Amino acid sequence: MTVDEITQACGIAKGTFYNYFPSKDTILLHLGNYQMEVVHQVISRMSNLPGMKERLLAIFKELFVYLEDNRDLAKVVYFELFRSQMLMEQEGKQVKAFQAALLPIMKEGIALKELKGHMDPESLSSLLISIYFQTVMNWLSFPDQVQNPVSMFLDQFEMVWEGIGVSKKGG
């Protein structure tokens, strides 16, 4: 995607674009930072939900709703990442920030004995984020095969939860 394509799609002059963003990479970095703001907002909104599993599912479902509402933009941003070393490095930092944002939830789950205590909370965060991004990439890359990314994520989440969650008696 070029700056010309961006300005045409937005219906703005090229000069207006450059008043706010010195390059295409700058706007992509801005969008990545905005996505992290969305992650923090979603985690904050879901913080009072009872039950670790329910909270995690609500967080990821909400993130998928955001992506589904912005699918075309998400597709451009994700695929442009692979064209730029600088953007890939920045995305790596964003993934680490996402992991850090989930870390307190994992620690709380372990403390409340809703997650198995011998598991590393950082690894648990990383695992869930990996499932999330793998689902996003499949959904964006193969739209005919992945009609419902939330359903795909939930199926994989359930498989993982069986391995990390503590079984409730009688259930």
N, C-alpha and C positions, 0 to 999 in steps of 0.2 A: 504494500500500500504506500502511496506517495502522498506528499503534502497536498498536491493538486487534487487527488482523489478525496482526501479528508475534507478539504475546503468545499469541494463541489457537493459532497454528501451532506455537509452541514449548512450549505447555502451561505457561506461567508467568503469574504475576499481573502486572498492569500496574505495580504498585508495585515489584516486583522488577526489571522492565525499567528503570524510572527510577532505581533504586539504582545501576545501572551505566552507563546512557546517558541524558543529559538530553533527548535528542530523537532522532527517527528519523534525521535527518542524521548524528548522532554515530555511530550504529551503522554506517551506510553508509560513513562515513569510516574507521571501524575496520576494516571488511571490505576496503576498498581498501588500507589499510596492510598488512593481513594478506596480501593478494594479492601485494604487493611482496616481502614476506618469502618467500613461496613462490617467486617469480621468482629471488631471490638464492640460495635453497636449491637449486633446480634447476640453476642455472648452476654453483654450487659442486660439486654432485655430478657434473656432466658435464665438469668441467674437465680430467680426465685422459684423455678420449677422444681417440684419434688422428684426425687429419683434421678440418679446419675444417667441411666440409660435414656430416660425420657428427655432429659436436658440435652444430652449430646445429639439425640435424634432431632430435636427441635432446632438446634443450632444448624446442623447440616441441611435440614430441609429448608430452612430460611435462606441459607446461602445458595441453594439450588434455585429457589424462587427468584432471587436476585439475578442469577445467571440466566435463567430462562427468560426473564423480562428484558435482558440485555444480550441475547444470544449472538446477534450479528457483531456487536462490539466485542464481546468476549472472544469470539472466533478470531477476529482480526488481531486482538491484543495477544492472545496465546500463541498464535502462529508467527507473529512478528518477533516474539521473544527468541525464537530459535534462529533468527537471522542476525542477532547482535550479541556479541560476547558481553558487552556492558549490561544489556538488558537481562541476560541470563544470570549474571552475577547479582543484579538487583533483585530478580525474582527469587534467587536463592536466599537472599536476606529476608524477603517477604515470607517465604516458607518458614524460615527460622522464627520470624515474629509470630506467625500463625501458631507454630508449635509452642512458643512461649505463652501465647494467649490461652491455649488449651491446658497448659501444664498445671495451673492451680486447680482446674476441674478434676484432672486425673489424681492429683494429690488428695483432694477432698474425697474422691471416690474410694481411694485406698483407705483413708482415715475412717470413713463411714462403713468400711467393709463391703462396699458395693462392687469394688474391683479387687482382684486378688492381690494380696499384700506383697508378694515376692516379686511382682513385676515392676520394672522401671517405668516411672511416670513419663519420662521423656520418650522412651521407646513406644509407649502406648499412644502418646500424642502423635508421634511420627507415623505410626501404623495407620491411625484413622485419617490423617492428612494424606497419606499415600493412597488410600482407597478413594478418598474424595477426588484427588487430582487425576487418578487413573480413570475414574468414572467421567470426569469432565472432559478429559482428552478423548476418550472413546465416544462420548456424546457429540463433541464438536467434529471429530474426524469421520465418524460413521453414523450420520443422522438417520439413515434408513434402518440401521440395525439397533440403534439405541433411541427408541421413541420416548422413553421415560427415564431420565437419569436418576430421579429420586428412587424409583423402584429398584434400579440396578444397584444403587448405593445401599439401600435398605437390605437387599438380599445379602450383599457382602458384609455389611455391618452385623447382621444377625449371625452369620457364620463366625465372625471374629468374636462377637459378644459371648458366644457359647464357650469360647476358650479363655476369655479374660474376666467375665462376670462371675460373681459369686451366686450360686444357685440358692433360691429361696426355698425353704422347706415347704413341701406340699405342691411345688410347681415346677 
